[in-house]
Amino acid sequence: MRAVVTRVTSASVEINGEITAQIEKGFLVLLGIHRDDTAQAAVKLADRVCGLRVFEDDRGKMNLNLAAAGGSILCVSQFTLFADTRSRRPGFTEAARPEIAVPLYELFMDECRKRGFEVRHGQFGADMKVASVNDGPVTVLFDTNQ
């Protein structure tokens, strides 16, 4: 699994002209699922994302995690994170098919909820408009194979 995690002051998802999910302070998580990913990868990634310490403490140092900062998560499926970019027209054969990806996407979000976080989300496979106000900007890339 791959995740691009951005610290945000706000983020939202719009589908067909309607805002369907939004958060204030927290993480916008763009989540890509590889065709060989497992439930173990979803649990591992949720643990790493939820424990990420990139919020500033009272001394201005990035020491606080999402819980200490009082943040939420907005998770958006992003199969393009597994794009093969060796040509000008990317291929996506490494991305999981929906029958594999959807349950792992749901599991990742459930694992974040189990850790006490409010999790909002986009709609798997939908044409979404994602808006965010990056804070910092702070953006971190996760790959469960690294």
C-alpha positions as CSV (number, residue, x, y, z in Angstrom):
1,M,0.0,0.0,0.0
2,R,1.0,3.5,-0.6
3,A,-0.3,6.6,1.1
4,V,0.4,10.3,0.5
5,V,-0.4,11.9,3.9
6,T,-0.8,15.7,4.0
7,R,-1.2,17.7,7.1
8,V,-4.2,20.0,6.5
9,T,-6.2,22.7,8.1
10,S,-9.2,21.6,6.1
11,A,-10.0,19.1,3.3
12,S,-13.1,18.1,1.4
13,V,-14.4,15.7,-1.3
14,E,-17.0,16.9,-3.9
15,I,-18.9,14.4,-6.0
16,N,-21.4,15.6,-8.7
17,G,-21.2,19.2,-7.3
18,E,-22.0,18.2,-3.7
19,I,-19.5,18.1,-0.8
20,T,-19.8,14.6,0.5
21,A,-17.0,14.6,3.1
22,Q,-15.0,17.2,4.8
23,I,-12.7,17.7,7.8
24,E,-10.9,20.5,9.5
25,K,-7.5,20.0,11.1
26,G,-6.0,16.6,10.4
27,F,-4.7,14.4,7.6
28,L,-5.8,14.1,4.0
29,V,-4.8,10.5,3.1
30,L,-4.6,9.5,-0.6
31,L,-4.5,5.7,-0.4
32,G,-3.2,3.4,-3.2
33,I,-3.6,-0.3,-2.9
34,H,-1.3,-2.7,-4.8
35,R,-2.7,-5.9,-6.4
36,D,-0.6,-8.0,-3.9
37,D,-1.6,-6.1,-0.7
38,T,-3.0,-7.9,2.2
39,A,-5.0,-7.1,5.4
40,Q,-1.7,-7.1,7.3
41,A,-0.5,-4.1,5.1
42,A,-3.7,-2.2,5.9
43,V,-3.3,-2.7,9.6
44,K,0.4,-1.7,9.4
45,L,-0.3,1.4,7.4
46,A,-3.1,2.5,9.7
47,D,-0.7,2.2,12.7
48,R,2.0,4.2,11.0
49,V,-0.3,7.0,9.7
50,C,-2.2,7.3,13.0
51,G,1.1,7.5,15.0
52,L,2.8,10.0,12.6
53,R,4.1,12.9,14.7
54,V,4.0,16.0,12.4
55,F,1.9,18.4,14.4
56,E,3.7,21.2,16.3
57,D,4.0,21.3,20.0
58,D,4.1,24.4,22.1
59,R,7.8,25.0,21.2
60,G,7.1,24.8,17.4
61,K,8.6,21.3,17.0
62,M,6.9,18.5,15.1
63,N,6.3,16.3,18.1
64,L,2.6,15.7,18.3
65,N,0.6,12.9,16.6
66,L,-2.9,13.2,15.2
67,A,-4.6,12.3,18.6
68,A,-2.6,14.9,20.5
69,A,-3.5,17.5,17.9
70,G,-7.2,16.6,17.9
71,G,-7.3,15.9,14.2
72,S,-9.4,13.8,11.8
73,I,-8.7,11.8,8.7
74,L,-10.1,12.3,5.2
75,C,-9.3,9.2,3.1
76,V,-9.5,9.1,-0.7
77,S,-8.8,6.0,-2.8
78,Q,-6.0,6.7,-5.3
79,F,-5.2,3.9,-7.7
80,T,-2.9,6.2,-9.6
81,L,-0.3,5.9,-6.9
82,F,0.7,2.7,-8.5
83,A,1.1,4.1,-12.0
84,D,3.8,2.7,-14.3
85,T,5.3,5.9,-15.6
86,R,7.9,4.5,-17.9
87,S,5.9,5.8,-20.9
88,R,4.0,9.0,-21.4
89,R,0.7,7.1,-21.0
90,P,0.8,5.5,-17.5
91,G,-0.4,2.0,-17.0
92,F,-2.1,0.8,-13.8
93,T,-1.8,-2.9,-13.8
94,E,0.0,-2.9,-10.4
95,A,-3.1,-1.3,-8.8
96,A,-5.5,-3.7,-7.1
97,R,-8.8,-4.4,-8.8
98,P,-11.9,-3.3,-6.9
99,E,-12.7,-6.7,-5.5
100,I,-9.3,-6.6,-3.6
101,A,-9.0,-2.8,-3.2
102,V,-12.4,-2.0,-1.7
103,P,-12.2,-4.4,1.3
104,L,-8.6,-3.2,2.1
105,Y,-9.6,0.5,1.7
106,E,-12.5,-0.2,4.2
107,L,-10.1,-2.1,6.5
108,F,-7.6,0.8,6.6
109,M,-10.3,3.2,7.6
110,D,-11.8,0.8,10.2
111,E,-8.3,0.4,11.7
112,C,-8.0,4.2,12.0
113,R,-11.4,4.4,13.6
114,K,-10.3,1.7,16.1
115,R,-7.5,4.0,17.1
116,G,-10.1,6.6,18.0
117,F,-10.1,8.8,14.9
118,E,-13.0,10.3,13.0
119,V,-12.6,9.1,9.5
120,R,-14.4,10.7,6.5
121,H,-13.9,9.4,3.0
122,G,-14.5,9.7,-0.6
123,Q,-16.4,7.2,-2.8
124,F,-14.3,4.4,-4.2
125,G,-14.2,4.7,-8.0
126,A,-16.1,8.0,-8.2
127,D,-15.0,11.1,-10.1
128,M,-14.1,13.3,-7.1
129,K,-12.9,16.8,-6.7
130,V,-10.6,16.9,-3.7
131,A,-9.7,20.2,-2.1
132,S,-7.3,20.8,0.7
133,V,-5.5,23.5,2.5
134,N,-2.1,22.2,3.2
135,D,-0.6,23.1,6.5
136,G,3.2,23.7,6.4
137,P,3.1,22.2,3.8
138,V,3.8,18.9,5.4
139,T,3.4,15.9,3.2
140,V,4.7,12.4,3.9
141,L,4.9,9.3,1.6
142,F,4.3,5.8,3.1
143,D,4.9,2.5,1.3
144,T,4.3,-0.7,3.2
145,N,7.0,-2.4,1.1
146,Q,9.7,-0.1,2.5
